[in-house]
Structures are given as structure tokens and as C-alpha cells.
Amino acid sequence: ETRNKVIKSFREKAELSMQDARKLEEGLFNAACPLGLLEGEGFRSYQRNFLRISQHLRKQGAGNLRQRLSDGELRLEEVAFRPDEDLQTEAQRQQILADRLSGLQEAMGGAQEVEGTVTQEYMCPRCRSNHTLYKDVQTGWHNDQQDVTILVQCLDCGERWKANDDHGLGG
């Protein structure tokens, strides 16, 4: 009975023929219930994958799952075995990628403004470029004298290093 309800739902959501809806459900059953039993964990997997596929079938726009199925780009029996990325439209994949990059950039402190003075006095230890930027940073007070560290950044590859410090630990 559950399987018949799923077939009916696929027919309605994707406007599939009875034969195609059965093939889609059969693929779902085979992916979720490899032992052929619709119970326990197999039943839960069947439900999860049914919801997942249903969501993809509802998506609109160019390259949606319904269109790709009707064009024969994807086989009905294999849909349930495919990861979400394969079932998404190109626009959805691009949006997810843009969101990931935006989140990564935000997590790293956003697009940071370059601060300091552009110079050719320093050579990058990584790429050997002398297109650099430096900034003097006060690092503390010792023996009534101010310690200053020069932080350098390569404008070509982004490498950062200490040019010198009063403790002799700089590069």
C-alpha cells in the first residue's frame, strides 16, 4: 500500500505516466531497501529518499529534475541512487557554491582591506616577488623602550611574515 501511494504521488508531482512512476518508485525501493524489506531502517530510508526526490521534482526552472527525466538525461531507476547535487538544476548548484564561498569568506573575517605601505624593499620567501606591503606594529614596552615589529605581506601571493623584531625572532 505504501509503495502504491508513492507511485501515485510521483505521478502527480512529476506528471509521469504510470509506467514511469513505477520505474521511479522501483529505483527508490531498490536504493532504500536492498534486502527487499520495507521495514525498520529500510522503511525510514525509503521515506527520507521519497521526501528528497519529491522536493527535487517540485523545483521549477531550466534543467529541473522533471525536465531532465523527460529528456532522458537521467534514468528513472537511478534517481534515488544519485546524490542531491546530481538532481539539482545548474542554477541551484551555482547558488549553493556562491553561498558556501560567501560563508567561508565571512568566517575568515570577510574581505580584508589591505593596510600598510607598498614597497619593494622586501622579497617574498614564497614567490620571490618584491611587490610587498609593510606595516609597523607596536608589540609592547620593554625596559622603557617601545618594541616595533614590521609585518610584511606579499601583494602577489598573499604570504605574510615578520621582517624583523627586537627579539631577533623575525625572518
Chimera marker file (.cmm) of the C-alpha trace (Angstrom):
<marker_set name="trace">
<marker id="1" x="0.000" y="0.000" z="0.000" r="1" g="1" b="0" radius="0.5"/>
<marker id="2" x="2.842" y="2.451" z="0.849" r="1" g="1" b="0" radius="0.5"/>
<marker id="3" x="4.510" y="1.791" z="-2.451" r="1" g="1" b="0" radius="0.5"/>
<marker id="4" x="1.248" y="2.469" z="-4.345" r="1" g="1" b="0" radius="0.5"/>
<marker id="5" x="0.867" y="5.801" z="-2.548" r="1" g="1" b="0" radius="0.5"/>
<marker id="6" x="4.390" y="6.746" z="-3.568" r="1" g="1" b="0" radius="0.5"/>
<marker id="7" x="3.696" y="5.807" z="-7.190" r="1" g="1" b="0" radius="0.5"/>
<marker id="8" x="0.542" y="7.947" z="-7.131" r="1" g="1" b="0" radius="0.5"/>
<marker id="9" x="2.457" y="10.844" z="-5.616" r="1" g="1" b="0" radius="0.5"/>
<marker id="10" x="5.195" y="10.600" z="-8.267" r="1" g="1" b="0" radius="0.5"/>
<marker id="11" x="2.530" y="10.602" z="-10.994" r="1" g="1" b="0" radius="0.5"/>
<marker id="12" x="1.022" y="13.792" z="-9.596" r="1" g="1" b="0" radius="0.5"/>
<marker id="13" x="4.221" y="15.674" z="-8.698" r="1" g="1" b="0" radius="0.5"/>
<marker id="14" x="6.164" y="14.859" z="-11.835" r="1" g="1" b="0" radius="0.5"/>
<marker id="15" x="3.230" y="14.323" z="-14.191" r="1" g="1" b="0" radius="0.5"/>
<marker id="16" x="4.676" y="10.920" z="-15.047" r="1" g="1" b="0" radius="0.5"/>
<marker id="17" x="2.928" y="8.051" z="-16.770" r="1" g="1" b="0" radius="0.5"/>
<marker id="18" x="2.030" y="5.068" z="-14.592" r="1" g="1" b="0" radius="0.5"/>
<marker id="19" x="4.910" y="3.087" z="-16.102" r="1" g="1" b="0" radius="0.5"/>
<marker id="20" x="7.465" y="5.849" z="-15.424" r="1" g="1" b="0" radius="0.5"/>
<marker id="21" x="6.152" y="6.440" z="-11.893" r="1" g="1" b="0" radius="0.5"/>
<marker id="22" x="6.559" y="2.703" z="-11.192" r="1" g="1" b="0" radius="0.5"/>
<marker id="23" x="10.150" y="2.773" z="-12.501" r="1" g="1" b="0" radius="0.5"/>
<marker id="24" x="10.971" y="5.764" z="-10.287" r="1" g="1" b="0" radius="0.5"/>
<marker id="25" x="9.433" y="4.058" z="-7.240" r="1" g="1" b="0" radius="0.5"/>
<marker id="26" x="11.189" y="0.782" z="-8.051" r="1" g="1" b="0" radius="0.5"/>
<marker id="27" x="14.526" y="2.595" z="-8.105" r="1" g="1" b="0" radius="0.5"/>
<marker id="28" x="13.658" y="4.231" z="-4.791" r="1" g="1" b="0" radius="0.5"/>
<marker id="29" x="12.726" y="0.860" z="-3.274" r="1" g="1" b="0" radius="0.5"/>
<marker id="30" x="15.932" y="-0.780" z="-4.531" r="1" g="1" b="0" radius="0.5"/>
<marker id="31" x="18.093" y="2.058" z="-3.203" r="1" g="1" b="0" radius="0.5"/>
<marker id="32" x="16.417" y="2.236" z="0.209" r="1" g="1" b="0" radius="0.5"/>
<marker id="33" x="15.667" y="-1.431" z="0.789" r="1" g="1" b="0" radius="0.5"/>
<marker id="34" x="18.499" y="-3.513" z="-0.667" r="1" g="1" b="0" radius="0.5"/>
<marker id="35" x="17.228" y="-6.571" z="1.250" r="1" g="1" b="0" radius="0.5"/>
<marker id="36" x="13.781" y="-6.179" z="-0.306" r="1" g="1" b="0" radius="0.5"/>
<marker id="37" x="12.059" y="-5.465" z="3.015" r="1" g="1" b="0" radius="0.5"/>
<marker id="38" x="10.122" y="-2.260" z="3.588" r="1" g="1" b="0" radius="0.5"/>
<marker id="39" x="10.557" y="-2.190" z="7.363" r="1" g="1" b="0" radius="0.5"/>
<marker id="40" x="12.851" y="-0.801" z="10.053" r="1" g="1" b="0" radius="0.5"/>
<marker id="41" x="15.783" y="1.205" z="8.752" r="1" g="1" b="0" radius="0.5"/>
<marker id="42" x="14.865" y="0.332" z="5.163" r="1" g="1" b="0" radius="0.5"/>
<marker id="43" x="11.447" y="1.948" z="5.635" r="1" g="1" b="0" radius="0.5"/>
<marker id="44" x="13.000" y="5.078" z="7.187" r="1" g="1" b="0" radius="0.5"/>
<marker id="45" x="15.482" y="5.311" z="4.309" r="1" g="1" b="0" radius="0.5"/>
<marker id="46" x="12.600" y="4.852" z="1.841" r="1" g="1" b="0" radius="0.5"/>
<marker id="47" x="10.717" y="7.745" z="3.481" r="1" g="1" b="0" radius="0.5"/>
<marker id="48" x="13.774" y="10.039" z="3.547" r="1" g="1" b="0" radius="0.5"/>
<marker id="49" x="14.586" y="9.383" z="-0.096" r="1" g="1" b="0" radius="0.5"/>
<marker id="50" x="10.937" y="9.782" z="-1.124" r="1" g="1" b="0" radius="0.5"/>
<marker id="51" x="10.867" y="13.238" z="0.501" r="1" g="1" b="0" radius="0.5"/>
<marker id="52" x="14.213" y="14.143" z="-1.047" r="1" g="1" b="0" radius="0.5"/>
<marker id="53" x="13.151" y="13.134" z="-4.559" r="1" g="1" b="0" radius="0.5"/>
<marker id="54" x="9.761" y="14.834" z="-4.119" r="1" g="1" b="0" radius="0.5"/>
<marker id="55" x="11.486" y="18.104" z="-3.252" r="1" g="1" b="0" radius="0.5"/>
<marker id="56" x="13.586" y="17.894" z="-6.411" r="1" g="1" b="0" radius="0.5"/>
<marker id="57" x="10.506" y="17.091" z="-8.505" r="1" g="1" b="0" radius="0.5"/>
<marker id="58" x="8.818" y="20.287" z="-7.248" r="1" g="1" b="0" radius="0.5"/>
<marker id="59" x="11.690" y="22.544" z="-8.338" r="1" g="1" b="0" radius="0.5"/>
<marker id="60" x="10.997" y="24.809" z="-11.286" r="1" g="1" b="0" radius="0.5"/>
<marker id="61" x="13.336" y="26.330" z="-13.841" r="1" g="1" b="0" radius="0.5"/>
<marker id="62" x="15.608" y="25.236" z="-16.609" r="1" g="1" b="0" radius="0.5"/>
<marker id="63" x="17.228" y="21.861" z="-16.087" r="1" g="1" b="0" radius="0.5"/>
<marker id="64" x="14.858" y="20.774" z="-13.313" r="1" g="1" b="0" radius="0.5"/>
<marker id="65" x="14.538" y="17.091" z="-12.463" r="1" g="1" b="0" radius="0.5"/>
<marker id="66" x="11.218" y="16.590" z="-14.281" r="1" g="1" b="0" radius="0.5"/>
<marker id="67" x="12.656" y="18.062" z="-17.467" r="1" g="1" b="0" radius="0.5"/>
<marker id="68" x="15.826" y="16.005" z="-17.225" r="1" g="1" b="0" radius="0.5"/>
<marker id="69" x="13.793" y="12.828" z="-16.711" r="1" g="1" b="0" radius="0.5"/>
<marker id="70" x="11.552" y="13.548" z="-19.700" r="1" g="1" b="0" radius="0.5"/>
<marker id="71" x="14.595" y="14.394" z="-21.847" r="1" g="1" b="0" radius="0.5"/>
<marker id="72" x="16.155" y="11.047" z="-20.893" r="1" g="1" b="0" radius="0.5"/>
<marker id="73" x="19.164" y="12.741" z="-19.318" r="1" g="1" b="0" radius="0.5"/>
<marker id="74" x="18.581" y="10.733" z="-16.114" r="1" g="1" b="0" radius="0.5"/>
<marker id="75" x="17.201" y="7.218" z="-15.860" r="1" g="1" b="0" radius="0.5"/>
<marker id="76" x="14.146" y="6.862" z="-13.633" r="1" g="1" b="0" radius="0.5"/>
<marker id="77" x="15.512" y="3.741" z="-11.928" r="1" g="1" b="0" radius="0.5"/>
<marker id="78" x="18.743" y="5.542" z="-10.922" r="1" g="1" b="0" radius="0.5"/>
<marker id="79" x="17.367" y="8.801" z="-9.477" r="1" g="1" b="0" radius="0.5"/>
<marker id="80" x="17.248" y="7.526" z="-5.875" r="1" g="1" b="0" radius="0.5"/>
<marker id="81" x="20.881" y="6.391" z="-6.091" r="1" g="1" b="0" radius="0.5"/>
<marker id="82" x="22.070" y="9.866" z="-7.129" r="1" g="1" b="0" radius="0.5"/>
<marker id="83" x="23.283" y="12.482" z="-4.635" r="1" g="1" b="0" radius="0.5"/>
<marker id="84" x="21.332" y="15.728" z="-4.331" r="1" g="1" b="0" radius="0.5"/>
<marker id="85" x="23.953" y="17.597" z="-6.330" r="1" g="1" b="0" radius="0.5"/>
<marker id="86" x="23.186" y="15.455" z="-9.389" r="1" g="1" b="0" radius="0.5"/>
<marker id="87" x="19.451" y="16.176" z="-9.079" r="1" g="1" b="0" radius="0.5"/>
<marker id="88" x="19.744" y="19.946" z="-8.733" r="1" g="1" b="0" radius="0.5"/>
<marker id="89" x="19.493" y="22.456" z="-11.541" r="1" g="1" b="0" radius="0.5"/>
<marker id="90" x="22.651" y="24.266" z="-12.606" r="1" g="1" b="0" radius="0.5"/>
<marker id="91" x="21.256" y="27.457" z="-11.043" r="1" g="1" b="0" radius="0.5"/>
<marker id="92" x="20.774" y="25.664" z="-7.708" r="1" g="1" b="0" radius="0.5"/>
<marker id="93" x="24.326" y="24.314" z="-7.791" r="1" g="1" b="0" radius="0.5"/>
<marker id="94" x="25.725" y="27.768" z="-8.582" r="1" g="1" b="0" radius="0.5"/>
<marker id="95" x="23.708" y="29.350" z="-5.744" r="1" g="1" b="0" radius="0.5"/>
<marker id="96" x="24.911" y="26.741" z="-3.251" r="1" g="1" b="0" radius="0.5"/>
<marker id="97" x="28.510" y="27.289" z="-4.344" r="1" g="1" b="0" radius="0.5"/>
<marker id="98" x="28.124" y="31.070" z="-4.021" r="1" g="1" b="0" radius="0.5"/>
<marker id="99" x="26.579" y="30.639" z="-0.543" r="1" g="1" b="0" radius="0.5"/>
<marker id="100" x="29.439" y="28.368" z="0.546" r="1" g="1" b="0" radius="0.5"/>
<marker id="101" x="32.059" y="30.822" z="-0.688" r="1" g="1" b="0" radius="0.5"/>
<marker id="102" x="30.256" y="33.705" z="0.988" r="1" g="1" b="0" radius="0.5"/>
<marker id="103" x="30.073" y="31.774" z="4.261" r="1" g="1" b="0" radius="0.5"/>
<marker id="104" x="33.745" y="30.858" z="4.042" r="1" g="1" b="0" radius="0.5"/>
<marker id="105" x="34.724" y="34.449" z="3.365" r="1" g="1" b="0" radius="0.5"/>
<marker id="106" x="32.562" y="35.640" z="6.265" r="1" g="1" b="0" radius="0.5"/>
<marker id="107" x="34.073" y="33.023" z="8.582" r="1" g="1" b="0" radius="0.5"/>
<marker id="108" x="37.550" y="34.201" z="7.638" r="1" g="1" b="0" radius="0.5"/>
<marker id="109" x="36.703" y="37.785" z="8.544" r="1" g="1" b="0" radius="0.5"/>
<marker id="110" x="35.326" y="38.994" z="5.255" r="1" g="1" b="0" radius="0.5"/>
<marker id="111" x="37.209" y="40.720" z="2.523" r="1" g="1" b="0" radius="0.5"/>
<marker id="112" x="40.007" y="42.374" z="4.399" r="1" g="1" b="0" radius="0.5"/>
<marker id="113" x="41.262" y="45.762" z="3.376" r="1" g="1" b="0" radius="0.5"/>
<marker id="114" x="44.960" y="45.984" z="2.681" r="1" g="1" b="0" radius="0.5"/>
<marker id="115" x="46.657" y="48.176" z="5.287" r="1" g="1" b="0" radius="0.5"/>
<marker id="116" x="50.200" y="49.460" z="5.214" r="1" g="1" b="0" radius="0.5"/>
<marker id="117" x="52.737" y="50.956" z="2.864" r="1" g="1" b="0" radius="0.5"/>
<marker id="118" x="53.522" y="49.485" z="-0.544" r="1" g="1" b="0" radius="0.5"/>
<marker id="119" x="57.228" y="48.920" z="-1.036" r="1" g="1" b="0" radius="0.5"/>
<marker id="120" x="59.803" y="46.961" z="-2.987" r="1" g="1" b="0" radius="0.5"/>
<marker id="121" x="62.227" y="46.670" z="-0.036" r="1" g="1" b="0" radius="0.5"/>
<marker id="122" x="61.264" y="43.120" z="0.935" r="1" g="1" b="0" radius="0.5"/>
<marker id="123" x="61.380" y="39.864" z="-1.008" r="1" g="1" b="0" radius="0.5"/>
<marker id="124" x="58.674" y="37.252" z="-0.519" r="1" g="1" b="0" radius="0.5"/>
<marker id="125" x="60.121" y="33.962" z="0.779" r="1" g="1" b="0" radius="0.5"/>
<marker id="126" x="57.448" y="32.012" z="-1.105" r="1" g="1" b="0" radius="0.5"/>
<marker id="127" x="57.250" y="33.535" z="-4.610" r="1" g="1" b="0" radius="0.5"/>
<marker id="128" x="60.374" y="35.778" z="-4.583" r="1" g="1" b="0" radius="0.5"/>
<marker id="129" x="58.334" y="38.835" z="-5.586" r="1" g="1" b="0" radius="0.5"/>
<marker id="130" x="59.288" y="42.239" z="-4.210" r="1" g="1" b="0" radius="0.5"/>
<marker id="131" x="55.774" y="43.656" z="-4.677" r="1" g="1" b="0" radius="0.5"/>
<marker id="132" x="55.074" y="43.909" z="-0.952" r="1" g="1" b="0" radius="0.5"/>
<marker id="133" x="53.290" y="45.877" z="1.719" r="1" g="1" b="0" radius="0.5"/>
<marker id="134" x="54.617" y="46.538" z="5.208" r="1" g="1" b="0" radius="0.5"/>
<marker id="135" x="53.165" y="47.774" z="8.451" r="1" g="1" b="0" radius="0.5"/>
<marker id="136" x="54.870" y="48.732" z="11.715" r="1" g="1" b="0" radius="0.5"/>
<marker id="137" x="53.121" y="47.198" z="14.708" r="1" g="1" b="0" radius="0.5"/>
<marker id="138" x="53.811" y="48.115" z="18.344" r="1" g="1" b="0" radius="0.5"/>
<marker id="139" x="54.283" y="44.832" z="20.168" r="1" g="1" b="0" radius="0.5"/>
<marker id="140" x="54.980" y="46.022" z="23.686" r="1" g="1" b="0" radius="0.5"/>
<marker id="141" x="57.131" y="48.028" z="26.036" r="1" g="1" b="0" radius="0.5"/>
<marker id="142" x="60.342" y="46.607" z="27.491" r="1" g="1" b="0" radius="0.5"/>
<marker id="143" x="62.936" y="48.473" z="29.549" r="1" g="1" b="0" radius="0.5"/>
<marker id="144" x="61.228" y="51.792" z="28.831" r="1" g="1" b="0" radius="0.5"/>
<marker id="145" x="61.637" y="51.275" z="25.085" r="1" g="1" b="0" radius="0.5"/>
<marker id="146" x="58.886" y="50.594" z="22.577" r="1" g="1" b="0" radius="0.5"/>
<marker id="147" x="59.200" y="47.322" z="20.620" r="1" g="1" b="0" radius="0.5"/>
<marker id="148" x="58.124" y="47.530" z="16.985" r="1" g="1" b="0" radius="0.5"/>
<marker id="149" x="57.618" y="44.592" z="14.654" r="1" g="1" b="0" radius="0.5"/>
<marker id="150" x="57.420" y="45.021" z="10.914" r="1" g="1" b="0" radius="0.5"/>
<marker id="151" x="54.764" y="42.810" z="9.350" r="1" g="1" b="0" radius="0.5"/>
<marker id="152" x="55.136" y="42.260" z="5.612" r="1" g="1" b="0" radius="0.5"/>
<marker id="153" x="52.650" y="40.865" z="3.113" r="1" g="1" b="0" radius="0.5"/>
<marker id="154" x="53.351" y="39.862" z="-0.472" r="1" g="1" b="0" radius="0.5"/>
<marker id="155" x="50.842" y="41.508" z="-2.784" r="1" g="1" b="0" radius="0.5"/>
<marker id="156" x="51.295" y="38.772" z="-5.396" r="1" g="1" b="0" radius="0.5"/>
<marker id="157" x="50.770" y="35.554" z="-3.407" r="1" g="1" b="0" radius="0.5"/>
<marker id="158" x="49.459" y="36.821" z="-0.051" r="1" g="1" b="0" radius="0.5"/>
<marker id="159" x="52.288" y="35.329" z="2.049" r="1" g="1" b="0" radius="0.5"/>
<marker id="160" x="52.789" y="37.112" z="5.392" r="1" g="1" b="0" radius="0.5"/>
<marker id="161" x="55.894" y="37.233" z="7.564" r="1" g="1" b="0" radius="0.5"/>
<marker id="162" x="57.753" y="39.293" z="10.147" r="1" g="1" b="0" radius="0.5"/>
<marker id="163" x="60.560" y="41.324" z="8.611" r="1" g="1" b="0" radius="0.5"/>
<marker id="164" x="62.231" y="41.877" z="11.957" r="1" g="1" b="0" radius="0.5"/>
<marker id="165" x="61.555" y="42.282" z="15.635" r="1" g="1" b="0" radius="0.5"/>
<marker id="166" x="63.600" y="43.464" z="18.566" r="1" g="1" b="0" radius="0.5"/>
<marker id="167" x="63.859" y="39.919" z="19.938" r="1" g="1" b="0" radius="0.5"/>
<marker id="168" x="65.673" y="38.558" z="16.894" r="1" g="1" b="0" radius="0.5"/>
<marker id="169" x="62.883" y="36.055" z="16.092" r="1" g="1" b="0" radius="0.5"/>
<marker id="170" x="61.776" y="37.640" z="12.793" r="1" g="1" b="0" radius="0.5"/>
<marker id="171" x="62.518" y="36.466" z="9.303" r="1" g="1" b="0" radius="0.5"/>
<link id1="1" id2="2" r="1" g="1" b="0" radius="0.2"/>
<link id1="2" id2="3" r="1" g="1" b="0" radius="0.2"/>
<link id1="3" id2="4" r="1" g="1" b="0" radius="0.2"/>
<link id1="4" id2="5" r="1" g="1" b="0" radius="0.2"/>
<link id1="5" id2="6" r="1" g="1" b="0" radius="0.2"/>
<link id1="6" id2="7" r="1" g="1" b="0" radius="0.2"/>
<link id1="7" id2="8" r="1" g="1" b="0" radius="0.2"/>
<link id1="8" id2="9" r="1" g="1" b="0" radius="0.2"/>
<link id1="9" id2="10" r="1" g="1" b="0" radius="0.2"/>
<link id1="10" id2="11" r="1" g="1" b="0" radius="0.2"/>
<link id1="11" id2="12" r="1" g="1" b="0" radius="0.2"/>
<link id1="12" id2="13" r="1" g="1" b="0" radius="0.2"/>
<link id1="13" id2="14" r="1" g="1" b="0" radius="0.2"/>
<link id1="14" id2="15" r="1" g="1" b="0" radius="0.2"/>
<link id1="15" id2="16" r="1" g="1" b="0" radius="0.2"/>
<link id1="16" id2="17" r="1" g="1" b="0" radius="0.2"/>
<link id1="17" id2="18" r="1" g="1" b="0" radius="0.2"/>
<link id1="18" id2="19" r="1" g="1" b="0" radius="0.2"/>
<link id1="19" id2="20" r="1" g="1" b="0" radius="0.2"/>
<link id1="20" id2="21" r="1" g="1" b="0" radius="0.2"/>
<link id1="21" id2="22" r="1" g="1" b="0" radius="0.2"/>
<link id1="22" id2="23" r="1" g="1" b="0" radius="0.2"/>
<link id1="23" id2="24" r="1" g="1" b="0" radius="0.2"/>
<link id1="24" id2="25" r="1" g="1" b="0" radius="0.2"/>
<link id1="25" id2="26" r="1" g="1" b="0" radius="0.2"/>
<link id1="26" id2="27" r="1" g="1" b="0" radius="0.2"/>
<link id1="27" id2="28" r="1" g="1" b="0" radius="0.2"/>
<link id1="28" id2="29" r="1" g="1" b="0" radius="0.2"/>
<link id1="29" id2="30" r="1" g="1" b="0" radius="0.2"/>
<link id1="30" id2="31" r="1" g="1" b="0" radius="0.2"/>
<link id1="31" id2="32" r="1" g="1" b="0" radius="0.2"/>
<link id1="32" id2="33" r="1" g="1" b="0" radius="0.2"/>
<link id1="33" id2="34" r="1" g="1" b="0" radius="0.2"/>
<link id1="34" id2="35" r="1" g="1" b="0" radius="0.2"/>
<link id1="35" id2="36" r="1" g="1" b="0" radius="0.2"/>
<link id1="36" id2="37" r="1" g="1" b="0" radius="0.2"/>
<link id1="37" id2="38" r="1" g="1" b="0" radius="0.2"/>
<link id1="38" id2="39" r="1" g="1" b="0" radius="0.2"/>
<link id1="39" id2="40" r="1" g="1" b="0" radius="0.2"/>
<link id1="40" id2="41" r="1" g="1" b="0" radius="0.2"/>
<link id1="41" id2="42" r="1" g="1" b="0" radius="0.2"/>
<link id1="42" id2="43" r="1" g="1" b="0" radius="0.2"/>
<link id1="43" id2="44" r="1" g="1" b="0" radius="0.2"/>
<link id1="44" id2="45" r="1" g="1" b="0" radius="0.2"/>
<link id1="45" id2="46" r="1" g="1" b="0" radius="0.2"/>
<link id1="46" id2="47" r="1" g="1" b="0" radius="0.2"/>
<link id1="47" id2="48" r="1" g="1" b="0" radius="0.2"/>
<link id1="48" id2="49" r="1" g="1" b="0" radius="0.2"/>
<link id1="49" id2="50" r="1" g="1" b="0" radius="0.2"/>
<link id1="50" id2="51" r="1" g="1" b="0" radius="0.2"/>
<link id1="51" id2="52" r="1" g="1" b="0" radius="0.2"/>
<link id1="52" id2="53" r="1" g="1" b="0" radius="0.2"/>
<link id1="53" id2="54" r="1" g="1" b="0" radius="0.2"/>
<link id1="54" id2="55" r="1" g="1" b="0" radius="0.2"/>
<link id1="55" id2="56" r="1" g="1" b="0" radius="0.2"/>
<link id1="56" id2="57" r="1" g="1" b="0" radius="0.2"/>
<link id1="57" id2="58" r="1" g="1" b="0" radius="0.2"/>
<link id1="58" id2="59" r="1" g="1" b="0" radius="0.2"/>
<link id1="59" id2="60" r="1" g="1" b="0" radius="0.2"/>
<link id1="60" id2="61" r="1" g="1" b="0" radius="0.2"/>
<link id1="61" id2="62" r="1" g="1" b="0" radius="0.2"/>
<link id1="62" id2="63" r="1" g="1" b="0" radius="0.2"/>
<link id1="63" id2="64" r="1" g="1" b="0" radius="0.2"/>
<link id1="64" id2="65" r="1" g="1" b="0" radius="0.2"/>
<link id1="65" id2="66" r="1" g="1" b="0" radius="0.2"/>
<link id1="66" id2="67" r="1" g="1" b="0" radius="0.2"/>
<link id1="67" id2="68" r="1" g="1" b="0" radius="0.2"/>
<link id1="68" id2="69" r="1" g="1" b="0" radius="0.2"/>
<link id1="69" id2="70" r="1" g="1" b="0" radius="0.2"/>
<link id1="70" id2="71" r="1" g="1" b="0" radius="0.2"/>
<link id1="71" id2="72" r="1" g="1" b="0" radius="0.2"/>
<link id1="72" id2="73" r="1" g="1" b="0" radius="0.2"/>
<link id1="73" id2="74" r="1" g="1" b="0" radius="0.2"/>
<link id1="74" id2="75" r="1" g="1" b="0" radius="0.2"/>
<link id1="75" id2="76" r="1" g="1" b="0" radius="0.2"/>
<link id1="76" id2="77" r="1" g="1" b="0" radius="0.2"/>
<link id1="77" id2="78" r="1" g="1" b="0" radius="0.2"/>
<link id1="78" id2="79" r="1" g="1" b="0" radius="0.2"/>
<link id1="79" id2="80" r="1" g="1" b="0" radius="0.2"/>
<link id1="80" id2="81" r="1" g="1" b="0" radius="0.2"/>
<link id1="81" id2="82" r="1" g="1" b="0" radius="0.2"/>
<link id1="82" id2="83" r="1" g="1" b="0" radius="0.2"/>
<link id1="83" id2="84" r="1" g="1" b="0" radius="0.2"/>
<link id1="84" id2="85" r="1" g="1" b="0" radius="0.2"/>
<link id1="85" id2="86" r="1" g="1" b="0" radius="0.2"/>
<link id1="86" id2="87" r="1" g="1" b="0" radius="0.2"/>
<link id1="87" id2="88" r="1" g="1" b="0" radius="0.2"/>
<link id1="88" id2="89" r="1" g="1" b="0" radius="0.2"/>
<link id1="89" id2="90" r="1" g="1" b="0" radius="0.2"/>
<link id1="90" id2="91" r="1" g="1" b="0" radius="0.2"/>
<link id1="91" id2="92" r="1" g="1" b="0" radius="0.2"/>
<link id1="92" id2="93" r="1" g="1" b="0" radius="0.2"/>
<link id1="93" id2="94" r="1" g="1" b="0" radius="0.2"/>
<link id1="94" id2="95" r="1" g="1" b="0" radius="0.2"/>
<link id1="95" id2="96" r="1" g="1" b="0" radius="0.2"/>
<link id1="96" id2="97" r="1" g="1" b="0" radius="0.2"/>
<link id1="97" id2="98" r="1" g="1" b="0" radius="0.2"/>
<link id1="98" id2="99" r="1" g="1" b="0" radius="0.2"/>
<link id1="99" id2="100" r="1" g="1" b="0" radius="0.2"/>
<link id1="100" id2="101" r="1" g="1" b="0" radius="0.2"/>
<link id1="101" id2="102" r="1" g="1" b="0" radius="0.2"/>
<link id1="102" id2="103" r="1" g="1" b="0" radius="0.2"/>
<link id1="103" id2="104" r="1" g="1" b="0" radius="0.2"/>
<link id1="104" id2="105" r="1" g="1" b="0" radius="0.2"/>
<link id1="105" id2="106" r="1" g="1" b="0" radius="0.2"/>
<link id1="106" id2="107" r="1" g="1" b="0" radius="0.2"/>
<link id1="107" id2="108" r="1" g="1" b="0" radius="0.2"/>
<link id1="108" id2="109" r="1" g="1" b="0" radius="0.2"/>
<link id1="109" id2="110" r="1" g="1" b="0" radius="0.2"/>
<link id1="110" id2="111" r="1" g="1" b="0" radius="0.2"/>
<link id1="111" id2="112" r="1" g="1" b="0" radius="0.2"/>
<link id1="112" id2="113" r="1" g="1" b="0" radius="0.2"/>
<link id1="113" id2="114" r="1" g="1" b="0" radius="0.2"/>
<link id1="114" id2="115" r="1" g="1" b="0" radius="0.2"/>
<link id1="115" id2="116" r="1" g="1" b="0" radius="0.2"/>
<link id1="116" id2="117" r="1" g="1" b="0" radius="0.2"/>
<link id1="117" id2="118" r="1" g="1" b="0" radius="0.2"/>
<link id1="118" id2="119" r="1" g="1" b="0" radius="0.2"/>
<link id1="119" id2="120" r="1" g="1" b="0" radius="0.2"/>
<link id1="120" id2="121" r="1" g="1" b="0" radius="0.2"/>
<link id1="121" id2="122" r="1" g="1" b="0" radius="0.2"/>
<link id1="122" id2="123" r="1" g="1" b="0" radius="0.2"/>
<link id1="123" id2="124" r="1" g="1" b="0" radius="0.2"/>
<link id1="124" id2="125" r="1" g="1" b="0" radius="0.2"/>
<link id1="125" id2="126" r="1" g="1" b="0" radius="0.2"/>
<link id1="126" id2="127" r="1" g="1" b="0" radius="0.2"/>
<link id1="127" id2="128" r="1" g="1" b="0" radius="0.2"/>
<link id1="128" id2="129" r="1" g="1" b="0" radius="0.2"/>
<link id1="129" id2="130" r="1" g="1" b="0" radius="0.2"/>
<link id1="130" id2="131" r="1" g="1" b="0" radius="0.2"/>
<link id1="131" id2="132" r="1" g="1" b="0" radius="0.2"/>
<link id1="132" id2="133" r="1" g="1" b="0" radius="0.2"/>
<link id1="133" id2="134" r="1" g="1" b="0" radius="0.2"/>
<link id1="134" id2="135" r="1" g="1" b="0" radius="0.2"/>
<link id1="135" id2="136" r="1" g="1" b="0" radius="0.2"/>
<link id1="136" id2="137" r="1" g="1" b="0" radius="0.2"/>
<link id1="137" id2="138" r="1" g="1" b="0" radius="0.2"/>
<link id1="138" id2="139" r="1" g="1" b="0" radius="0.2"/>
<link id1="139" id2="140" r="1" g="1" b="0" radius="0.2"/>
<link id1="140" id2="141" r="1" g="1" b="0" radius="0.2"/>
<link id1="141" id2="142" r="1" g="1" b="0" radius="0.2"/>
<link id1="142" id2="143" r="1" g="1" b="0" radius="0.2"/>
<link id1="143" id2="144" r="1" g="1" b="0" radius="0.2"/>
<link id1="144" id2="145" r="1" g="1" b="0" radius="0.2"/>
<link id1="145" id2="146" r="1" g="1" b="0" radius="0.2"/>
<link id1="146" id2="147" r="1" g="1" b="0" radius="0.2"/>
<link id1="147" id2="148" r="1" g="1" b="0" radius="0.2"/>
<link id1="148" id2="149" r="1" g="1" b="0" radius="0.2"/>
<link id1="149" id2="150" r="1" g="1" b="0" radius="0.2"/>
<link id1="150" id2="151" r="1" g="1" b="0" radius="0.2"/>
<link id1="151" id2="152" r="1" g="1" b="0" radius="0.2"/>
<link id1="152" id2="153" r="1" g="1" b="0" radius="0.2"/>
<link id1="153" id2="154" r="1" g="1" b="0" radius="0.2"/>
<link id1="154" id2="155" r="1" g="1" b="0" radius="0.2"/>
<link id1="155" id2="156" r="1" g="1" b="0" radius="0.2"/>
<link id1="156" id2="157" r="1" g="1" b="0" radius="0.2"/>
<link id1="157" id2="158" r="1" g="1" b="0" radius="0.2"/>
<link id1="158" id2="159" r="1" g="1" b="0" radius="0.2"/>
<link id1="159" id2="160" r="1" g="1" b="0" radius="0.2"/>
<link id1="160" id2="161" r="1" g="1" b="0" radius="0.2"/>
<link id1="161" id2="162" r="1" g="1" b="0" radius="0.2"/>
<link id1="162" id2="163" r="1" g="1" b="0" radius="0.2"/>
<link id1="163" id2="164" r="1" g="1" b="0" radius="0.2"/>
<link id1="164" id2="165" r="1" g="1" b="0" radius="0.2"/>
<link id1="165" id2="166" r="1" g="1" b="0" radius="0.2"/>
<link id1="166" id2="167" r="1" g="1" b="0" radius="0.2"/>
<link id1="167" id2="168" r="1" g="1" b="0" radius="0.2"/>
<link id1="168" id2="169" r="1" g="1" b="0" radius="0.2"/>
<link id1="169" id2="170" r="1" g="1" b="0" radius="0.2"/>
<link id1="170" id2="171" r="1" g="1" b="0" radius="0.2"/>
</marker_set>
